[in-house]
Amino acid sequence: MADAATPVTLRLEGVRKSYGIGTPVATEVLHGIDLVLRQGEFAALIGPSGSGKSTLLNVIGLLDHPDTGRILIEEQATQGLEDDVRTRLRGRAIGFVFQHHHLLPEFTALENVMMPLLAARGRPDDEMRARAAGLLDRVGLTPWRDHMANDISGGQQQRVAIARALATHPPLVLADEPTGNLDTRSADGVFDLMREINVANRTTFLIVTHDPRLAQRCDRIVELVDGRIVADAANANVVRRG
C-alpha cells in the first residue's frame, strides 16, 4: 500500500447500497464499505460472483448513488452534487475500462479515443486530435489509428479502450474485468500496458478480476465477499513480468 503521506485519490466511508427498497425483495448489496486508495496505487478487487464487485465499481464511478455513506474523489465529496456537476467530475476524474470495450464501430480508433473529450468540449479541434493520436501512439496503435473499431483485433480494441479512458488524464481508472474476453497473450499485454501507465503517470488503478494470476501482479488485493471487504492487504509477493 502507498505511504500515508501520499495524496488520497479515492475515499469511501460507510458506503451502503440496496436494491428494491420499499419492496418485499429489498436487498442490501454493499454493507458499509470503507476504502482508501492513494495516488499511484495499483489494486485488484477480487471476490466470487455476486459479491457486489460491479455494484461497488458503479458506485465508485459515480454511475450509481450509494444509499448512505460518503465517496470522495481527490478529497472532493460527491454526495449532494447536482447531476451536471457530478457528470463533469466523473468525466474529469475517472476513466473506465470494461470487459466489453464498448467502442463505437462506426468510428475509427482515433475518433473513439476522442469521445470523452468531445463530451466535455462539444466539437473536435486540433489539440483534441493530437492528444488522441499521442495516446494511441503510447499504446502502440499508431498504424491502426484510422482503422474502424471493428477492423482491429480484440487486444487492439482493448488498447483503444485504455487510451480512451486516459483521454482526460484522470487520476483514477476503474477496470472491470478488462482482460476477461482476451486470450492469455493479449491479456498480458493489456495488463502490462495498464501497469506502465500506472508507474509513468502515478495513475491510481482499481481492477476487478476473477483471474488470480493477474491479481497476483497487483500491489494490493482487496477481497469482497457478500458485500463486505473481508481482506485488504499489500501483496508482498507481487509477480512482475520483464
VMD Tcl script that draws the C-alpha trace (Angstrom):
set ca {
  {0.00 0.00 0.00}
  {1.05 3.59 -0.54}
  {2.63 5.64 2.22}
  {0.18 7.51 4.47}
  {1.65 10.82 3.29}
  {0.68 10.09 -0.33}
  {-2.36 12.09 -1.51}
  {-5.68 10.25 -1.41}
  {-7.33 9.62 -4.78}
  {-10.42 7.76 -3.54}
  {-12.05 7.55 -0.11}
  {-15.15 5.54 0.79}
  {-16.71 5.86 4.23}
  {-19.55 3.58 5.32}
  {-20.94 3.10 1.82}
  {-24.14 1.07 1.64}
  {-26.24 0.21 -1.39}
  {-29.57 -1.64 -1.61}
  {-31.90 -2.53 -4.45}
  {-35.66 -2.92 -4.32}
  {-36.05 -0.56 -1.37}
  {-39.65 -0.49 -0.20}
  {-40.48 -3.84 -1.78}
  {-40.66 -7.34 -0.26}
  {-37.46 -8.28 -2.14}
  {-35.30 -5.38 -0.88}
  {-31.67 -6.49 -0.78}
  {-28.64 -4.73 0.64}
  {-25.70 -5.40 -1.68}
  {-22.97 -3.28 -0.05}
  {-22.72 -3.30 3.74}
  {-20.78 -0.30 4.99}
  {-17.71 -0.23 2.73}
  {-14.65 1.69 3.93}
  {-11.78 2.01 1.45}
  {-8.91 4.39 0.75}
  {-6.84 4.36 -2.45}
  {-3.88 6.69 -2.67}
  {-2.20 8.22 -5.69}
  {-0.33 5.64 -7.75}
  {-1.82 2.54 -6.14}
  {-2.42 -0.48 -8.38}
  {-5.05 -2.58 -6.64}
  {-7.07 -5.68 -7.52}
  {-10.66 -6.12 -6.36}
  {-11.49 -9.81 -6.13}
  {-14.37 -11.90 -4.87}
  {-16.90 -14.51 -6.00}
  {-19.69 -13.75 -8.46}
  {-22.49 -11.91 -6.71}
  {-20.24 -10.43 -4.06}
  {-21.01 -6.84 -5.11}
  {-17.87 -6.00 -7.10}
  {-19.64 -4.47 -10.09}
  {-22.06 -2.60 -7.82}
  {-19.14 -1.20 -5.87}
  {-17.39 -0.13 -9.09}
  {-20.55 1.59 -10.33}
  {-20.90 3.48 -7.07}
  {-17.23 4.49 -7.04}
  {-17.52 5.55 -10.67}
  {-20.48 7.82 -9.86}
  {-22.69 5.80 -12.20}
  {-24.93 4.95 -9.25}
  {-25.67 6.57 -5.90}
  {-25.00 4.95 -2.52}
  {-27.89 4.88 -0.08}
  {-25.68 6.08 2.76}
  {-22.01 6.84 3.30}
  {-19.55 9.14 1.62}
  {-17.47 8.92 -1.56}
  {-14.67 11.43 -2.05}
  {-12.62 11.81 -5.24}
  {-9.33 13.61 -4.54}
  {-11.00 14.65 -1.25}
  {-13.99 16.22 -3.05}
  {-17.22 14.93 -1.55}
  {-19.64 13.64 -4.17}
  {-22.88 13.35 -2.20}
  {-25.46 16.01 -2.94}
  {-23.84 17.19 -6.17}
  {-26.12 18.38 -8.94}
  {-26.26 15.93 -11.83}
  {-24.32 18.17 -14.21}
  {-21.56 18.75 -11.63}
  {-21.41 15.03 -10.90}
  {-21.15 14.28 -14.63}
  {-18.32 16.76 -15.08}
  {-16.45 15.32 -12.10}
  {-16.85 11.79 -13.46}
  {-15.64 12.87 -16.90}
  {-12.60 14.66 -15.48}
  {-11.51 12.39 -12.67}
  {-12.46 8.82 -13.61}
  {-11.52 6.65 -16.56}
  {-13.37 3.42 -17.27}
  {-12.15 0.20 -18.91}
  {-14.72 -2.56 -19.23}
  {-14.59 -6.24 -20.17}
  {-16.54 -5.34 -23.31}
  {-14.61 -2.42 -24.75}
  {-17.78 -0.55 -25.83}
  {-16.08 1.08 -28.80}
  {-18.33 2.67 -31.40}
  {-17.92 0.50 -34.52}
  {-18.84 3.27 -36.97}
  {-15.87 5.38 -35.78}
  {-12.12 4.99 -36.14}
  {-9.76 4.17 -33.29}
  {-8.73 7.84 -33.17}
  {-12.34 9.04 -33.05}
  {-13.19 6.58 -30.27}
  {-10.34 7.91 -28.12}
  {-11.59 11.44 -28.72}
  {-15.10 10.68 -27.41}
  {-14.56 11.74 -23.76}
  {-13.03 14.99 -24.96}
  {-15.93 15.57 -27.34}
  {-18.34 15.02 -24.45}
  {-16.52 17.72 -22.49}
  {-15.98 20.24 -25.29}
  {-18.75 19.60 -27.80}
  {-16.73 19.78 -31.00}
  {-13.38 18.38 -32.20}
  {-10.28 20.50 -32.53}
  {-6.62 20.01 -33.42}
  {-5.48 19.76 -29.80}
  {-8.04 17.04 -29.18}
  {-6.90 15.07 -32.24}
  {-3.27 15.45 -31.23}
  {-3.95 14.20 -27.71}
  {-5.86 11.17 -29.01}
  {-3.12 10.42 -31.53}
  {-0.49 10.66 -28.79}
  {-2.40 8.20 -26.60}
  {-2.76 5.72 -29.46}
  {0.97 6.02 -30.10}
  {1.59 5.34 -26.44}
  {-0.46 2.13 -26.57}
  {1.29 1.04 -29.76}
  {-1.57 1.62 -32.19}
  {-0.41 4.49 -34.40}
  {-0.59 2.32 -37.58}
  {-4.22 1.48 -36.76}
  {-5.49 4.87 -35.67}
  {-7.58 5.39 -38.83}
  {-8.97 1.85 -38.85}
  {-12.60 1.32 -37.93}
  {-13.01 -0.16 -34.46}
  {-14.39 -3.44 -35.79}
  {-11.42 -3.91 -38.12}
  {-8.81 -4.42 -35.39}
  {-8.21 -7.36 -33.04}
  {-9.74 -7.83 -29.60}
  {-6.48 -6.97 -27.87}
  {-6.10 -3.85 -30.00}
  {-9.68 -2.83 -29.27}
  {-8.99 -3.08 -25.54}
  {-5.88 -0.94 -26.01}
  {-8.04 1.67 -27.71}
  {-10.40 1.46 -24.71}
  {-7.48 2.11 -22.35}
  {-6.36 5.09 -24.44}
  {-9.94 6.40 -24.34}
  {-10.02 6.01 -20.55}
  {-6.89 8.17 -20.30}
  {-8.07 10.91 -22.65}
  {-8.93 13.34 -19.84}
  {-5.82 12.45 -17.78}
  {-7.97 11.08 -14.91}
  {-6.36 10.45 -11.53}
  {-8.42 7.23 -11.13}
  {-9.01 4.39 -13.60}
  {-11.62 1.70 -12.85}
  {-11.24 -1.51 -14.84}
  {-13.99 -4.15 -14.72}
  {-12.61 -7.49 -15.94}
  {-10.57 -5.66 -18.61}
  {-8.92 -8.86 -19.86}
  {-11.90 -11.20 -19.47}
  {-12.53 -11.56 -23.21}
  {-8.88 -11.86 -24.26}
  {-6.51 -14.76 -24.79}
  {-3.61 -15.08 -22.35}
  {-1.08 -13.28 -24.54}
  {-3.40 -10.34 -25.27}
  {-4.46 -10.20 -21.61}
  {-0.83 -9.99 -20.51}
  {-0.20 -7.19 -23.00}
  {-3.18 -5.17 -21.82}
  {-2.25 -5.71 -18.18}
  {1.36 -4.69 -18.85}
  {0.11 -1.52 -20.50}
  {-2.03 -0.56 -17.51}
  {0.93 -1.17 -15.22}
  {3.19 1.01 -17.40}
  {0.66 3.85 -17.27}
  {0.30 3.42 -13.52}
  {4.04 3.75 -12.99}
  {4.63 6.56 -15.51}
  {1.68 8.78 -14.55}
  {1.10 7.79 -10.92}
  {-2.46 6.98 -12.01}
  {-4.46 5.04 -9.44}
  {-5.96 1.78 -10.75}
  {-8.69 -0.39 -9.23}
  {-9.05 -3.57 -11.27}
  {-11.84 -6.12 -10.87}
  {-10.59 -9.54 -11.90}
  {-11.53 -13.17 -11.45}
  {-8.07 -14.23 -12.64}
  {-5.85 -14.99 -9.61}
  {-2.79 -14.87 -11.88}
  {-3.49 -11.25 -12.75}
  {-4.48 -10.34 -9.19}
  {-1.06 -11.53 -8.04}
  {0.51 -8.94 -10.34}
  {-1.17 -6.10 -8.40}
  {0.47 -4.32 -5.47}
  {-2.63 -4.60 -3.29}
  {-5.50 -7.06 -3.17}
  {-8.93 -6.14 -1.80}
  {-11.36 -9.04 -1.35}
  {-15.12 -8.51 -1.31}
  {-17.48 -11.25 -0.09}
  {-21.23 -10.76 0.34}
  {-20.89 -7.00 0.06}
  {-18.22 -6.71 2.74}
  {-14.46 -6.23 2.49}
  {-13.04 -9.31 4.19}
  {-9.38 -8.78 3.31}
  {-7.31 -5.79 2.21}
  {-3.55 -6.03 2.20}
  {-0.40 -5.22 0.29}
  {0.69 -8.07 -1.95}
  {4.09 -8.97 -0.55}
  {4.67 -11.50 -3.32}
  {3.63 -9.35 -6.27}
  {4.63 -11.02 -9.55}
  {6.37 -8.75 -12.05}
  {7.00 -9.55 -15.69}
  {10.00 -8.50 -17.71}
}
mol new
graphics top color blue
foreach p $ca { graphics top sphere $p radius 0.5 }
foreach p [lrange $ca 0 end-1] q [lrange $ca 1 end] { graphics top cylinder $p $q radius 0.2 }
display resetview
